[in-house]
Amino acid sequence: MTAPMPATGEKAAAPAGAAGPEVDNPSSPILAGFVGSLFMFIGSLGVGWLAPVSELRRVPLFIWMRAEAVGVALSIVLLAVGGMLLVRAWLRLGQRVRVWGPRARRATLTAIGAWSLPMMFSVPLFSRDVYAYIGQGRLMVEGFNPYRNGISALSNYFQLGADKMWTEAPVPYGQLFLWIEQFVVWSTNVHPEASVMLFRLVALAGVVLCVIYVPKLAELHGVNPHRALWLTAANPLFLTNFIASVHNDSLMIGLALAGLYYAATRRVVRGIVLVTLSIAVKPITIVFLPFVGLLWAGRDAGWLRKIGFWALTAGLSLALLVLMSLVNGFGFGWINGLSAPGSISIWYAPVGLIGMVVGSLGSAFGLDGALLSAVVANAGKLLAVGIAGWLILQGDYDRLMRRLTLAFAAVVLLSPIIQSWYVVWLIPLFAVTGIRNDWQVKALYFVVSFFIIYANSDQLEVFPYLQTGDVGFALLLARVAAAVTGVLFALYLVFWDPRTRSLFRKAGDPVVERPVI
């Protein structure tokens, strides 16, 4: 087993004799963020995702906010303004901290609680995946194998509210999450709102794991744990994707971070169990296992020892996965399901954009554009595997967690589609190995702002009968209104807000985090 990871960074702390409070009036940004989250909650009543069978659709307030143009417009504006208010509150909370000490941690935890509370009761925002979870749980309750059947095998499946891409697609989730889905649907008797709330509690468990283990992992790297917590768990992108959107990625990354911590502190078997449970939620964290094996092998391990511990790590993880598959009887069908969510491209993903351009050019010259796009996507995947493999085989032991982070980032960023919750997988890993307060943290500010704006304008449930022309016109207007509102607010933060605009300028302050790169 290995010793804890060495401290190689610099803590963002003032000298021992520094005067003044650690945090200047944190209640102001915390309250502002709560208001922003409350705005998002109210907006969700009008444009959040409801199952068609939901009883809430018959409530007069919901009818007005979802079926009347004024109500929908108000919902869109509140959602967009609320999201950007939350971004501003997060930035201002970081500005209010003089010393990243215990009081800063308390302020951050208070912010996480206050900003999460309205989201816990919102209509699901920015994604319909939670309704796919309900459909998949119902499949198992009714005796279907979710690895072989899409939710279209169910009667009245369209009433569940899932995106149509899931109607035929097999489940890409692991055995643990299948049990969770089955239990939730069984215990609520397929009641949509009760099921959403239980899935939110599962997501909240993942958030709690991140709150616990992000500071612990940061300390192992000599990175200030309180600043890492603020960068990660108070981050609006983190909270909206994991709580408002109810993604199971929260539990996946929380279990993986816990596993990494135990693997790095000589409790490797416990770490392997936790990482394997993470894989049994979403298998993407299988990328972590080779690095866990290296932690187990130790600092001065030769190749023979590394190979032995890789084999032992893989064997223990595989044995646990096989045991779980025998219990539920579904086997490893998730392997076939992994292609379902990755079979499309998106314009802001570099590989996706290149694939779209190459495909369009090929089609213009009479070639098979779809085939060319697929070639680009596969090339991106091969490059990601190559980079991950190189980082597994090469590099200093002291930089092992950073190597894992970069390998995981390659897998995410070289995919033809990058969802906002994919980015949230990476933020904790970069935070615990160090995000400097120079261009690195500024890049994070821009990424968070971009994805909050994009999310606010991407997936909105807008009734098509708000206008009489083209059915898609109302949705287009709604998305444009949300995007313009968000962009204008972002421009205000960057160029005109006297408090936040300095965050986006070159600062002469000393760098407070030196990442392990």
GIBELCOR-V568871 format. One record per pair of residues at least 12 apart in sequence whose C-alpha atoms are under 10 Angstrom apart, sorted by the first residue. I is the first residue (numbers start at 1). GAP is how many residues later the second one is. Records with the same first field share a line. If there is no record, write none. Layout:
I = GAP, GAP
This chain:
1 = 262, 263, 264, 265, 266, 267, 268, 292, 293, 294, 295, 296, 297, 298, 308
2 = 261, 262, 263, 264, 265, 266, 292, 293, 294, 295, 296, 297, 298
3 = 260, 261, 262, 263, 264, 292, 293, 295, 296
4 = 213, 215, 216, 217, 257, 258, 259, 260, 261, 262, 291, 394
5 = 212, 213, 214, 215, 216, 217, 256, 259, 260, 290, 294, 392, 393, 394, 395, 396
6 = 213, 214, 215, 216, 258, 391, 392, 393
7 = 211, 212, 213, 214, 215, 216, 391, 426, 509
8 = 211, 212, 213, 214, 215, 390, 391, 425, 426, 505, 506, 507, 508
9 = 209, 210, 211, 212, 213, 214, 215, 424, 425, 503, 504, 505, 506, 507
10 = 211, 212, 213, 214, 424, 501, 502, 503, 504, 505
11 = 88, 89, 90, 208, 210, 211, 212, 213, 214, 215, 216, 423, 500, 501, 502, 503
12 = 86, 87, 88, 89, 211, 212, 213, 214, 215, 425, 498, 499, 500, 501, 502
13 = 85, 86, 87, 88, 211, 499
14 = 84, 85, 86, 87
15 = 84
18 = 80, 81
19 = 79
20 = 78, 79
21 = 76, 77, 78, 82, 83
22 = 74, 75, 76, 77, 78, 79, 80, 81, 82
23 = 70, 71, 72, 73, 74, 75, 76, 77, 78, 79, 80, 81, 82, 83, 84
24 = 69, 71, 72, 73, 74, 75, 80
25 = 68, 71, 72, 82
26 = 63, 66, 67, 68, 69, 70, 71, 77, 78, 80, 81, 82, 84, 85
27 = 66, 69, 80, 83, 84
28 = 61, 64, 65, 68
29 = 56, 57, 59, 60, 61, 62, 63, 64, 65, 66, 67, 78, 82
30 = 56, 59, 60, 62, 63, 77, 78, 80, 81, 82, 83, 84, 85
31 = 55, 58, 80, 83, 84
32 = 50, 53, 54, 55, 56, 57, 58, 60, 61, 79, 83
33 = 49, 50, 51, 52, 53, 54, 55, 56, 57, 59, 60, 78, 79, 81, 82, 83, 203
34 = 48, 51, 52, 55, 77, 78, 79, 80, 81, 82, 83, 84, 85
35 = 47, 48, 50, 51, 54, 79, 80, 83
36 = 42, 43, 44, 45, 46, 47, 48, 49, 50, 51, 52, 53, 79, 82
37 = 41, 42, 44, 45, 46, 47, 48, 49, 77, 78, 79, 80, 81, 82, 85, 199, 202, 203, 207
38 = 40, 41, 44, 45, 48, 76, 77, 78, 79, 80, 81, 83, 84
39 = 36, 37, 38, 39, 40, 41, 42, 43, 44, 46, 47, 79, 80
40 = 35, 36, 37, 38, 39, 40, 41, 42, 43, 44, 45, 46, 78, 79, 82, 83, 85, 200, 204, 416
41 = 34, 37, 38, 41, 76, 77, 78, 79, 80, 81, 82, 83, 84, 203
42 = 23, 32, 33, 34, 36, 37, 40, 76, 77, 79, 80, 81
43 = 22, 23, 28, 29, 30, 31, 32, 33, 34, 35, 36, 37, 38, 39, 79, 80, 82
44 = 18, 21, 22, 28, 31, 32, 34, 35, 75, 77, 78, 79, 80, 81, 82, 200, 416, 417
45 = 12, 16, 17, 18, 19, 20, 21, 26, 27, 30, 34, 77, 78, 79, 80
46 = 15, 16, 17, 18, 19, 20, 21, 22, 25, 26, 27, 28, 29, 30, 32, 33, 77, 414, 415, 416, 417
47 = 15, 18, 19, 20, 24, 25, 26, 27, 28, 29, 32, 76, 77, 78, 79, 409, 412, 413, 414, 415, 416, 431
48 = 18, 27, 28, 31, 74, 75, 76, 77, 78, 79, 80, 196, 197, 411, 412, 413, 414
49 = 73, 74, 75, 76, 77, 78, 79, 80, 81, 82, 112, 113, 196, 410, 411, 412, 413
50 = 73, 74, 75, 78, 81, 109, 110, 111, 112, 142, 143, 411
51 = 77, 80, 107, 108, 109, 110, 111, 140, 141, 142
52 = 106, 107, 108, 109, 110, 140
53 = 103, 105, 106, 107, 108, 138, 139
54 = 105, 106, 107, 137, 138, 139
55 = 136, 137, 138
56 = 137
65 = 397
66 = 395, 396, 397, 400
67 = 395, 396, 397, 398, 399
68 = 395, 397, 398
69 = 393, 394, 396, 397, 398, 405
72 = 389, 390, 391, 394, 406
73 = 389, 404, 405, 408, 409
75 = 403, 407
76 = 380, 381, 384, 386, 402, 403, 405, 406, 407, 409
77 = 379, 401, 404, 405, 406, 407, 408, 409
78 = 404, 407
79 = 46, 374, 377, 378, 403, 406, 407
80 = 372, 373, 374, 375, 376, 377, 401, 402, 403, 404, 405, 406, 407, 409
81 = 372, 375, 401, 404, 405, 407, 408
82 = 374, 404
83 = 153, 154, 157, 366, 369, 370, 372, 373, 403, 406
84 = 152, 364, 365, 368, 369, 372, 401, 402, 403, 404, 405, 406, 409
85 = 151, 401, 404, 405, 408
86 = 29, 148, 149, 150, 151, 153, 154, 366
87 = 147, 148, 149, 150, 358, 361, 362, 365, 403, 406
88 = 148, 361, 401, 402, 405, 409, 411, 412
89 = 22, 26, 145, 146, 147, 411
90 = 18, 21, 22, 25, 140, 141, 144, 145, 146, 355
91 = 139, 140, 143, 144, 145, 354, 402, 408, 409, 412
92 = 407, 408, 411
93 = 14, 15, 18, 137, 141
94 = 14, 133, 136, 137, 140
95 = 404, 405, 408
97 = 130
99 = 127, 128
100 = 124, 125, 126, 127, 128, 130
101 = 123, 124, 125, 126
102 = 123, 124
103 = 123
104 = 122, 123, 125, 126
105 = 110, 120, 121, 122, 123, 124, 125
106 = 120
107 = 119, 123
108 = 118, 119, 121, 122, 123, 125, 126, 127
109 = 102, 117, 120, 121, 124, 125
110 = 124
111 = 119, 122, 123, 124
112 = 95, 99, 117, 118, 121, 122, 123, 124, 127
113 = 121
115 = 119, 120, 121, 124, 125
116 = 88, 118, 120, 123, 124, 126, 127, 128
117 = 126, 127
118 = 125, 126
119 = 81, 120, 121, 123, 124, 125, 126, 127
120 = 76, 77, 80, 81, 83, 84, 120, 123, 124, 125, 126
121 = 72, 75, 76, 79, 122, 123
122 = 74, 75, 121, 122, 123
123 = 70, 73, 74, 121, 122, 123
124 = 69, 72, 73, 76, 116, 117, 119, 120, 121, 122, 123
125 = 115, 116, 118, 119, 120, 121, 330, 331, 334, 335, 336
126 = 114, 115, 118, 119, 120, 294, 326, 328, 329, 330, 331, 332, 333, 334, 335
127 = 35, 36, 114, 117, 118, 119, 120, 328, 331, 332, 333, 334
128 = 33, 34, 35, 36, 117, 118, 119, 331, 332, 333
129 = 32, 33, 34, 37, 116, 117, 118, 119
130 = 30, 31, 32, 33, 51, 62, 65, 66, 69, 70, 115, 116, 117, 118
131 = 28, 29, 30, 31, 32, 35, 61, 64, 65, 68, 115
132 = 18, 19, 28, 29, 30, 31, 32, 33, 34, 35, 39, 49
133 = 18, 27, 29, 33, 38, 40, 44, 45, 47, 48, 49, 51, 52, 62, 63, 66, 114, 115
134 = 17, 26, 27, 28, 47, 48, 50, 51, 52, 56, 57, 58, 61, 62, 65
135 = 15, 16, 17, 18, 19, 22, 23, 24, 25, 26, 27, 31, 32, 46, 47, 50, 55
136 = 13, 14, 15, 18, 26, 30, 34, 35, 42, 45, 46, 49
137 = 14, 40, 41, 42, 43, 44, 45, 46, 47, 48, 49, 53, 58
138 = 13, 16, 19, 22, 43, 44, 45, 46, 47, 48, 51, 52
139 = 12, 13, 14, 15, 18, 42, 43, 46
140 = 38, 39, 41, 42, 43, 45, 46, 188
141 = 40, 41, 42, 44, 45, 48, 49
142 = 12, 40, 44
144 = 186
145 = 25, 26, 183, 184, 185, 186, 188
146 = 23, 24, 25, 26, 27, 32, 184, 187, 188, 191
147 = 22, 23, 24, 25, 26, 27, 31, 183, 184, 185, 186, 187, 188, 189, 190
148 = 20, 21, 22, 23, 182, 185, 186, 188, 189
149 = 17, 18, 19, 20, 21, 22
150 = 15, 16, 17, 18, 19, 20, 21
151 = 13, 14, 15, 16, 17, 18, 19, 20
152 = 12, 14, 15, 16, 17
153 = 14, 15
154 = 13
159 = 33
160 = 30, 31, 32
161 = 31
165 = 175, 176
166 = 174, 175
168 = 172
169 = 167, 168, 169, 170, 171, 172
170 = 163, 164, 165, 166, 167, 168, 169, 170
171 = 162, 163, 164, 165, 166, 167, 168, 169, 170
172 = 109, 110, 111, 112, 160, 161, 162, 163, 164, 165, 166, 167, 168, 169
173 = 75, 106, 107, 108, 109, 110, 111, 159, 160, 161, 162, 164, 165
174 = 102, 103, 104, 105, 106, 107, 108, 109, 147, 150, 151, 156, 157, 158, 159, 160, 161, 163
175 = 102, 104, 105, 106, 107, 108, 146, 147, 148, 149, 150, 151, 152, 153, 154, 155, 156, 157, 158, 159
176 = 100, 101, 102, 103, 104, 105, 106, 145, 148, 149, 152
177 = 25, 71, 74, 75, 100, 101, 102, 103, 104, 105
178 = 102, 103, 150, 152
179 = 102, 145, 149
180 = 18, 19, 22, 101
181 = 14, 17, 18
183 = 12, 15
184 = 12, 13, 14, 15, 18
185 = 13, 14
196 = 49, 50
197 = 49
198 = 48
199 = 44, 47, 48, 49
200 = 42, 43, 44, 45, 46, 47, 48, 50
201 = 42, 45
202 = 40, 41, 44, 45, 46, 48, 49
203 = 38, 39, 40, 41, 42, 43, 44, 45, 46, 47, 48, 49, 51
204 = 35, 38, 39, 42, 43, 44, 46, 47, 50
205 = 45, 46, 49, 50
206 = 36, 37, 41, 42, 43, 44, 45, 46, 47, 48, 49, 50, 51
207 = 25, 26, 31, 32, 35, 36, 42, 43, 44, 46, 47, 48
208 = 25, 42, 43, 46
209 = 41, 42, 43, 44, 45, 46, 47, 48, 49
210 = 19, 22, 23, 40, 41, 43, 44, 45, 46, 47, 48, 218
211 = 17, 18, 19, 21, 22, 23, 43, 217
212 = 17, 42, 45, 46
213 = 12, 16, 41, 42, 43, 44, 45, 46, 47, 48, 49, 215, 219
214 = 12, 14, 15, 16, 17, 18, 19, 40, 43, 44, 47, 214, 215, 217, 218, 219
215 = 12, 13, 14, 15, 17, 213, 216, 217
216 = 12, 13, 41, 42, 45, 216
217 = 40, 41, 43, 44, 45, 47, 48, 184, 211, 212, 214, 215, 216
218 = 43, 210, 211, 212, 213, 214, 215, 216
219 = 213, 214
220 = 41, 44, 45, 212, 213
221 = 177, 178, 180, 181, 211, 212, 213, 293, 294, 295
222 = 210, 211, 212, 291, 292, 293, 294
223 = 208, 209, 210, 211, 212, 289, 290, 291, 292, 293
224 = 207, 208, 209, 210, 288, 289
225 = 206, 207, 209
227 = 204, 205, 207, 208, 285, 286
228 = 199, 200, 201, 202, 203, 204, 205, 206, 207, 285
229 = 199, 202, 203
230 = 201
231 = 196, 197, 199, 200, 201, 204, 210, 213, 214
232 = 192, 193, 194, 195, 196, 197, 198, 199, 200
233 = 191, 194, 195
235 = 189, 192, 209, 210, 213
236 = 212, 213, 215, 216
237 = 183, 184, 186, 187, 190, 210, 211, 212, 213, 214, 215, 218
238 = 12, 182, 183, 185, 186, 187, 189, 190, 210
239 = 185
240 = 180, 181, 212, 215
241 = 178, 179, 180, 181, 183, 211, 214
242 = 179, 182
245 = 176
247 = 174
248 = 33, 34, 173
249 = 29, 32, 33, 172, 173, 175, 176
250 = 28, 31, 171, 174, 175
251 = 26, 27, 30, 31
252 = 22, 23, 24, 25, 26, 27, 28, 29, 30, 31, 32, 33, 173
253 = 22, 25, 26, 28, 29, 31, 32, 171, 172, 173, 175, 176
254 = 20, 21, 24, 171, 174
255 = 16, 18, 19, 20, 21, 22, 23, 24, 26, 30
256 = 15, 16, 17, 18, 19, 20, 21, 22, 23, 29, 30, 32, 33
257 = 14, 17, 18, 21, 31, 171, 172
258 = 12, 13, 14, 16, 17, 20
259 = 12, 13, 14, 15, 16, 17, 18, 19, 29, 30, 33
260 = 12, 14, 15, 28, 29, 31, 32, 35, 141
261 = 13, 31
262 = 12, 13, 30
263 = 12, 28, 29, 30, 31, 32, 33
264 = 28, 30, 31, 32, 34, 136, 137
265 = 30, 31
266 = 29, 30, 32
267 = 29
268 = 24, 25, 27, 28, 45
269 = 23, 27, 44, 47, 48
271 = 18, 21
272 = 16, 17, 20, 21, 24, 41, 42, 44, 45, 48
273 = 40, 43, 44, 47, 48
274 = 43
275 = 12, 13, 14, 17, 42
276 = 12, 13, 38, 40, 41, 42, 43, 44, 45
277 = 40, 43, 44, 47
279 = 38, 42
280 = 40, 41, 44, 45, 54
282 = 52, 56
283 = 51, 52, 55
284 = 54, 124, 127, 128
285 = 123, 140
286 = 28, 31, 122
287 = 98, 101, 102, 105, 117, 118, 120, 121, 124
288 = 104, 113, 116, 117, 119, 120
289 = 21, 24, 25, 28, 115
290 = 16, 17, 19, 20, 21, 23, 24, 98, 99, 102, 103, 114
291 = 19, 22, 100, 101, 102, 106, 109, 110, 112, 113, 116
292 = 17, 18, 21, 22, 108, 109, 112
293 = 12, 13, 14, 15, 16, 17, 18, 19, 20, 21, 99
294 = 12, 13, 14, 15, 16, 19, 98, 99, 103, 106
295 = 14, 15, 102, 105, 106
296 = 13, 14, 16, 17
297 = 12, 13, 16
298 = 99
299 = 97, 98, 99, 101
300 = 97
301 = 96
303 = 90
306 = 87
341 = 76
342 = 35, 73, 74, 75, 76
343 = 31, 34, 73, 74
344 = 29, 30, 33, 71, 72, 73
345 = 28, 29, 32, 70, 71, 72, 73
346 = 69, 70, 71, 72, 73
347 = 69, 70, 71
348 = 68, 69, 70, 71
349 = 63, 64, 65, 66, 67, 68, 69, 70
350 = 30, 63, 64, 65, 66, 67, 68
351 = 22, 25, 26, 27, 28, 29, 30, 62, 63, 64, 65, 66, 67
352 = 21, 22, 24, 25, 28, 61, 62, 63, 64, 65, 66
353 = 20, 23, 24, 63, 64
354 = 19, 22, 23, 62
355 = 14, 15, 16, 17, 18, 19, 20, 21, 22, 23, 24, 25, 61
356 = 13, 14, 16, 17, 18, 20, 21, 60
357 = 12, 15, 16
358 = 12, 13, 14, 15, 16, 17, 18
359 = 12, 13, 14, 15, 16, 17
360 = 12, 13
373 = 43
374 = 42
376 = 40
377 = 37, 38, 39, 40
378 = 36, 37, 38
379 = 35, 36
380 = 30, 31, 33, 34, 35, 36
381 = 29, 30, 31, 32, 33, 34, 35
382 = 29, 32
383 = 27, 28, 31, 32
384 = 23, 24, 25, 26, 27, 28, 29, 30, 31
385 = 22, 23, 25, 26, 29
386 = 21, 24, 25
387 = 19, 20, 21, 22, 23, 24
388 = 15, 16, 17, 18, 19, 20, 21, 22, 23
389 = 18
390 = 13, 17
391 = 12, 13, 14, 15, 16
392 = 12, 15
395 = 122
396 = 121
398 = 118, 119
399 = 34, 116, 117, 118
400 = 33, 116, 117
401 = 28, 29, 31, 32, 115, 116
402 = 27, 28, 30, 31, 32, 113, 114, 115
403 = 30, 113, 114
404 = 25, 26
405 = 20, 21, 22, 23, 24, 25, 26, 27, 28, 112
406 = 20, 23, 24, 111
408 = 17, 18, 21
409 = 13, 14, 16, 17, 18, 20, 21
412 = 13, 14
419 = 32, 36
420 = 27, 28, 30, 31, 32, 34, 35
421 = 30
423 = 24, 25, 28
424 = 24
427 = 17
430 = 85, 86
431 = 82, 84
432 = 83, 84
433 = 80, 81, 82, 83, 84
434 = 78, 79, 80, 81, 82, 83
435 = 76, 77, 78, 79, 80, 81
436 = 74, 75, 76, 77, 78, 79
437 = 66, 70, 72, 73, 74, 75, 76, 77
438 = 65, 66, 67, 68, 69, 70, 71, 72, 73, 74, 75
439 = 65, 66, 67, 68
441 = 62, 63
442 = 61, 62, 63, 64
443 = 61
445 = 58, 59
446 = 44, 48, 58
449 = 37, 38, 40, 41, 44
450 = 36, 37, 40
452 = 31, 34
453 = 29, 30, 31, 32, 33, 34, 36, 37
454 = 25, 28, 29, 32, 33
455 = 24, 27, 28
456 = 22, 23, 24, 25, 26, 27, 29, 30
457 = 18, 19, 20, 21, 22, 23, 24, 25, 26, 27, 28, 29
458 = 17, 18, 20, 21, 22, 24, 25
459 = 16, 20
460 = 15, 16, 18, 19, 22
461 = 14, 17
462 = 12, 13, 14, 15, 16, 17
463 = 12
